[in-house]
Amino acid sequence: ISGLTSQATRELNFPVDERGTLKSVVEYFRETYGFSIQHVQWPCLQVGNAQRPNYLPMEVCKIVEGQRYSKRLNERQITALLKVTCQRPQEREGDILKTVRHNAYGQDPYAKEFGIKISTQLASVEARILPPPRLKYHDTGRERDCLP
């Protein structure tokens, strides 16, 4: 794996012959494997090299236990990740409620079949904020421990 595409699967095309005829990844998987890609908004894994990339939709891939992606994210990916993870509580609550309403779990046949009920109200719990733990580093380092 050389990286992730910056474009969604539905936007990816590649040349199929010497004349430069393009075919979409979605079309290729449908015609070649009879596989209809469900998550066309996701990026693809890019394998091969930059001159002749091969695109693999994430849903046809399996991560072997213990593997990880060790390359740095690009600026756009970092920005998107920070935007999602650094939400204010009210924004996160709004997003969760919007998702629950959009997914209409009350109408889902599988949820009904298994007797699963998903509330449209968030649960309220009592909580307290714990003090940060003291971090211990290796004894040979400049700092042996710290309190963040």
C-alpha positions, 0 to 999 in steps of 0.5 A, spaced: 500 500 500 503 506 497 497 511 500 490 513 500 487 516 494 485 524 495 478 522 491 472 518 492 472 511 489 466 514 484 471 519 482 477 515 480 478 513 473 484 509 470 487 508 463 485 501 460 489 501 454 494 504 450 490 509 447 488 512 454 481 510 454 479 511 461 474 506 466 472 508 472 473 504 478 466 503 480 465 500 473 471 496 473 469 492 479 462 491 476 464 489 469 470 484 472 468 481 478 460 483 478 461 487 485 457 493 486 461 498 490 457 500 496 461 506 499 463 510 493 464 516 497 470 512 501 477 513 498 481 507 495 487 504 497 493 506 492 497 500 491 503 500 486 507 506 484 505 513 482 506 512 474 501 506 474 497 506 480 492 501 482 486 502 486 482 498 491 476 500 494 476 499 501 470 494 502 474 489 498 480 489 502 481 486 509 487 489 514 491 483 517 491 483 524 498 487 526 498 491 520 498 499 520 498 505 516 505 508 518 505 514 512 504 521 514 497 524 513 497 529 508 494 536 510 487 535 507 487 529 511 489 532 518 485 538 517 479 533 516 481 529 522 482 535 526 475 537 524 471 531 526 475 530 533 476 537 535 468 538 536 465 542 541 460 538 545 454 541 543 456 540 535 458 533 537 451 532 540 447 535 534 451 530 529 449 524 533 442 526 534 442 528 526 445 521 524 440 517 529 434 521 525 437 520 519 438 512 520 431 511 522 433 505 526 426 505 529 424 503 521 430 498 520 427 491 519 434 488 522 433 492 529 426 490 529 427 483 528 432 482 533 428 487 538 433 492 538 431 499 540 435 505 539 433 512 543 432 518 539 434 521 546 442 521 549 443 518 555 445 522 561 450 520 566 453 522 572 461 523 571 467 526 574 473 529 571 479 525 573 486 528 574 491 526 569 496 520 570 503 521 571 507 519 565 513 515 566 518 515 561 524 510 560 529 511 565 535 513 560 531 519 557 532 526 559 525 526 563 523 520 567 516 522 568 512 528 567 505 530 569 501 533 563 
